[in-house]
């Protein structure tokens, strides 16, 4: 439906989705795969909460988000323009 409306990019994993709707790395990953299958380009949001930043966990959280988003994707799929 998005593609037929002329959409080419989709935002996935925004902090509000993670916080208020309890979106996980697993659901982000499923959305990434679905968007690629539909011919859309995912913009994957990653980032830590204030509490995680203050605890010095920024790098670990961002790494976890990136790895989770790309889990099970080939290098070709992950780098598709």
C-alpha positions in Angstrom: 0.0 0.0 0.0 2.8 2.4 0.8 4.6 1.7 -2.4 1.4 2.4 -4.4 1.3 5.8 -2.7 4.8 6.6 -4.0 6.6 5.9 -0.7 10.2 4.8 -1.2 11.6 5.0 2.4 10.2 3.9 5.7 11.3 4.7 9.2 11.7 1.7 11.5 12.6 1.4 15.2 12.0 5.0 16.3 12.6 5.5 20.0 8.9 6.3 20.6 7.9 3.0 19.0 10.4 1.2 21.2 9.4 3.1 24.3 5.6 3.4 24.1 4.8 0.3 22.0 7.5 -2.0 23.3 9.0 -2.6 19.9 12.0 -4.9 20.1 15.0 -5.8 18.0 13.0 -8.8 16.8 10.0 -6.7 15.6 12.4 -4.1 14.0 14.1 -6.9 12.2 10.8 -8.3 10.9 9.8 -4.8 9.6 13.2 -4.4 7.9 12.8 -7.7 6.1 9.2 -6.9 5.1 10.2 -3.4 3.8 13.0 -4.8 1.7 10.7 -7.6 0.4 8.2 -4.8 -0.6 10.9 -2.8 -2.4 11.1 -0.1 0.2 14.2 1.4 1.8 14.3 1.2 5.5 15.7 4.0 7.7 16.6 2.2 10.9 16.6 4.3 14.0 19.0 3.3 16.8 19.9 5.0 20.0 20.0 4.9 23.8 17.7 6.3 26.4 18.9 9.0 28.8 19.2 6.4 31.5 21.3 4.2 29.3 23.5 7.1 28.2 24.1 8.2 31.9 25.0 4.6 32.7 27.7 4.7 29.9 25.9 2.1 27.8 25.5 4.1 24.5 27.9 2.0 22.4 26.5 -1.3 23.7 22.8 -0.2 23.0 23.5 1.1 19.6 25.5 -2.1 18.7 22.6 -4.2 19.9 20.1 -2.2 17.9 22.1 -2.4 14.7 22.9 -6.1 15.0 19.3 -6.8 15.9 17.9 -4.9 12.9 20.2 -6.7 10.4 19.9 -10.2 12.0 19.6 -12.9 9.3 20.0 -10.5 6.4 22.7 -11.0 3.7 25.3 -8.4 3.1 23.7 -7.7 -0.2 20.3 -7.1 1.4 21.7 -5.0 4.1 23.5 -2.8 1.6 20.8 -2.6 -1.0 20.3 1.0 -2.2 
